[in-house]
Amino acid sequence: MEIILKYFADFTPEQLAQLKALEALYTEWNEKINVISRKDIEGLYEKHVLHSLSIAAAFEFQPGAEVVDLGTGGGFPGIPLAIFFPEVKFHLVDSIAKKLKVVEAVAEGIGLKNVTTQHTRVEEIKGRKFDFVVSRAVAPLKDLWKWSRPLLKTGMNTAVQAPGLICLKGGDLAMEIQESGTRPRIMEIHDIFPEEYFREKYILCVYR
């Protein structure tokens, strides 16, 4: 938890309580349904929560915005972002129902009111449009962009910026970016959080 407070200082008491509660909830649920690798659960705040919040450090989601988290797994980056942006609506989607069971239990356990979930494949989301799609290491950029485009609103949103896909990636991305046919904005997370863990980890943003 200390590593979160090293980089963010302006949480409300409710947000602090929600963040602190994550460790016990994820530890408990991870013993029933493995959504975080055993070795990573001890590094929950750095490897999962702070990693997710790199998006909050780089982007300002405006109140009322709607964000979908594709392939949310155990709730990352969606749950930490929902804590950070309580006035933004987050829709967390995964094709594996038992992972969403964990997400729902964690959201309920910390009293998150701005999170909804859906058990579906990304391609089957119909009749919904979002300001942003977020995702963490779910699929190649080419596929993420193909799935995201139909879900994004057209035109400018309330944030006075174009809707887009924001994804967390790692490693050498040159070939992946080339194959995607996109020209993403690329940010090095190590520039935002200069911790060893974030070397060669990036935020990629493709605007609609």
C-alpha positions as CSV (number, residue, x, y, z in Angstrom):
1,M,0.0,0.0,0.0
2,E,2.9,2.4,0.7
3,I,4.0,2.3,-2.9
4,I,0.5,3.7,-3.9
5,L,0.9,6.6,-1.5
6,K,4.4,7.2,-2.8
7,Y,2.9,8.4,-6.1
8,F,-0.7,9.5,-5.2
9,A,-1.5,11.8,-2.3
10,D,-5.0,13.1,-2.7
11,F,-7.3,10.1,-1.9
12,T,-10.4,10.6,0.2
13,P,-10.7,8.5,3.4
14,E,-13.2,6.3,1.5
15,Q,-10.7,5.7,-1.3
16,L,-7.9,4.9,1.1
17,A,-10.2,2.4,2.9
18,Q,-11.1,0.8,-0.4
19,L,-7.5,0.5,-1.5
20,K,-6.4,-1.0,1.9
21,A,-9.2,-3.6,1.8
22,L,-8.1,-5.0,-1.6
23,E,-5.2,-7.1,-0.2
24,A,-7.3,-9.1,2.2
25,L,-10.1,-9.6,-0.3
26,Y,-7.9,-10.7,-3.1
27,T,-5.9,-12.9,-0.8
28,E,-9.0,-14.6,0.4
29,W,-10.6,-15.0,-3.0
30,N,-7.4,-16.0,-4.7
31,E,-7.3,-19.1,-2.5
32,K,-10.7,-20.1,-3.9
33,I,-10.4,-19.0,-7.5
34,N,-6.9,-18.3,-8.8
35,V,-7.0,-15.0,-10.6
36,I,-3.6,-13.7,-9.6
37,S,-0.4,-15.9,-9.7
38,R,0.6,-17.0,-6.3
39,K,3.9,-15.2,-6.4
40,D,2.2,-12.0,-7.5
41,I,-0.3,-11.8,-4.7
42,E,2.4,-10.5,-2.3
43,G,3.2,-7.7,-4.8
44,L,-0.5,-6.9,-5.3
45,Y,-0.1,-3.1,-4.8
46,E,2.9,-2.7,-7.2
47,K,2.2,-5.3,-9.8
48,H,-1.5,-4.9,-10.1
49,V,-2.9,-1.8,-8.4
50,L,-0.2,0.7,-9.2
51,H,0.2,-0.8,-12.7
52,S,-3.5,-0.2,-13.3
53,L,-3.3,3.3,-11.9
54,S,-0.6,4.3,-14.4
55,I,-3.6,4.9,-16.6
56,A,-5.0,7.3,-14.0
57,A,-1.6,9.1,-13.9
58,A,-1.6,9.6,-17.7
59,F,-5.3,10.2,-18.4
60,E,-8.1,12.2,-16.8
61,F,-11.4,10.5,-17.2
62,Q,-14.2,13.1,-16.7
63,P,-17.3,12.5,-14.5
64,G,-20.0,10.7,-16.4
65,A,-17.6,9.0,-18.8
66,E,-18.1,5.3,-19.5
67,V,-15.2,2.9,-19.7
68,V,-15.2,-0.8,-20.6
69,D,-12.4,-3.1,-19.3
70,L,-11.9,-5.9,-21.9
71,G,-10.7,-9.2,-20.4
72,T,-10.7,-7.8,-16.9
73,G,-9.6,-11.1,-15.3
74,G,-9.5,-10.4,-11.6
75,G,-10.5,-6.8,-12.1
76,F,-7.4,-5.1,-13.5
77,P,-7.2,-2.3,-14.5
78,G,-10.9,-1.8,-13.9
79,I,-11.2,-2.0,-10.1
80,P,-8.3,0.3,-9.2
81,L,-9.5,2.8,-11.8
82,A,-13.0,2.7,-10.5
83,I,-11.7,3.5,-7.0
84,F,-9.6,6.4,-8.4
85,F,-12.5,7.8,-10.6
86,P,-15.7,7.3,-8.5
87,E,-17.7,9.5,-10.9
88,V,-16.9,7.4,-13.9
89,K,-18.8,4.2,-14.9
90,F,-16.8,1.1,-15.4
91,H,-18.1,-2.0,-17.2
92,L,-15.8,-5.0,-16.6
93,V,-16.0,-7.8,-19.1
94,D,-14.5,-11.3,-19.2
95,S,-15.3,-14.5,-21.0
96,I,-14.5,-16.6,-17.8
97,A,-17.4,-16.4,-15.3
98,K,-15.5,-17.4,-12.2
99,K,-13.1,-14.5,-12.6
100,L,-16.1,-12.1,-12.7
101,K,-17.3,-13.8,-9.5
102,V,-14.1,-12.5,-7.8
103,V,-14.5,-9.0,-9.4
104,E,-18.1,-8.8,-8.1
105,A,-17.2,-9.9,-4.6
106,V,-14.3,-7.4,-4.4
107,A,-16.5,-4.5,-5.8
108,E,-19.2,-5.4,-3.3
109,G,-16.7,-5.9,-0.5
110,I,-15.3,-2.4,-0.8
111,G,-18.6,-0.7,-1.7
112,L,-17.9,0.3,-5.3
113,K,-21.1,1.7,-6.8
114,N,-19.6,2.5,-10.3
115,V,-18.8,-1.0,-11.5
116,T,-20.9,-3.4,-13.6
117,T,-19.8,-6.7,-15.0
118,Q,-20.7,-8.8,-18.1
119,H,-19.8,-12.4,-18.8
120,T,-19.3,-12.4,-22.5
121,R,-16.8,-12.5,-25.3
122,V,-15.7,-9.0,-26.4
123,E,-17.0,-9.5,-29.9
124,E,-20.5,-10.2,-28.5
125,I,-21.0,-6.9,-26.7
126,K,-24.0,-5.3,-28.5
127,G,-25.8,-2.0,-28.1
128,R,-23.3,-0.3,-25.9
129,K,-20.9,2.5,-26.6
130,F,-18.1,3.7,-24.4
131,D,-15.7,6.7,-24.1
132,F,-12.7,4.5,-23.6
133,V,-11.7,0.9,-23.7
134,V,-9.0,-0.2,-21.3
135,S,-7.2,-3.5,-21.2
136,R,-4.1,-5.2,-19.7
137,A,-2.1,-7.7,-21.7
138,V,-5.2,-9.5,-23.0
139,A,-4.4,-9.8,-26.7
140,P,-2.2,-8.4,-29.5
141,L,-2.9,-4.7,-30.3
142,K,-4.3,-5.7,-33.7
143,D,-7.1,-7.7,-32.1
144,L,-7.7,-5.2,-29.3
145,W,-8.2,-2.4,-31.8
146,K,-10.5,-4.6,-33.9
147,W,-12.7,-5.4,-30.9
148,S,-12.5,-1.8,-29.5
149,R,-13.5,0.2,-32.5
150,P,-17.2,-0.9,-32.6
151,L,-17.5,-0.2,-28.9
152,L,-16.2,3.4,-29.0
153,K,-18.4,6.5,-29.2
154,T,-17.9,8.7,-32.2
155,G,-16.8,12.3,-32.0
156,M,-15.6,14.1,-29.0
157,N,-16.6,13.1,-25.5
158,T,-17.0,15.0,-22.3
159,A,-13.3,14.9,-21.7
160,V,-12.7,17.0,-24.8
161,Q,-10.7,14.3,-26.3
162,A,-11.4,11.6,-28.8
163,P,-12.6,8.2,-27.5
164,G,-9.9,5.6,-27.7
165,L,-8.3,2.3,-26.6
166,I,-5.9,2.5,-23.7
167,C,-3.9,-0.7,-23.0
168,L,-1.1,-1.8,-20.8
169,K,1.7,-3.7,-22.6
170,G,5.2,-4.9,-22.0
171,G,8.3,-5.9,-23.9
172,D,9.4,-5.2,-27.5
173,L,6.2,-3.9,-29.2
174,A,7.6,-2.9,-32.6
175,M,6.2,-5.9,-34.5
176,E,2.9,-5.9,-32.7
177,I,2.4,-2.2,-33.4
178,Q,3.4,-2.6,-37.0
179,E,1.0,-5.6,-37.5
180,S,-1.9,-3.6,-35.9
181,G,-1.8,-0.9,-38.6
182,T,-2.3,1.7,-35.8
183,R,-0.1,4.6,-34.7
184,P,-0.5,4.6,-30.9
185,R,0.7,7.2,-28.5
186,I,3.2,5.3,-26.4
187,M,4.2,6.2,-22.8
188,E,6.8,4.4,-20.7
189,I,5.4,3.6,-17.3
190,H,8.9,3.7,-15.8
191,D,8.8,7.4,-16.6
192,I,5.7,7.8,-14.5
193,F,6.6,5.3,-11.7
194,P,10.4,4.9,-11.7
195,E,10.4,1.4,-10.1
196,E,12.4,-1.5,-11.5
197,Y,9.2,-3.5,-12.1
198,F,8.0,-1.0,-14.7
199,R,11.0,-1.2,-17.0
200,E,9.8,-2.1,-20.5
201,K,6.2,-1.6,-19.5
202,Y,4.1,0.8,-21.6
203,I,0.7,2.5,-21.9
204,L,-0.5,2.5,-25.5
205,C,-3.3,4.7,-26.6
206,V,-5.1,4.5,-30.0
207,Y,-7.7,7.2,-30.6
208,R,-10.7,6.6,-32.7
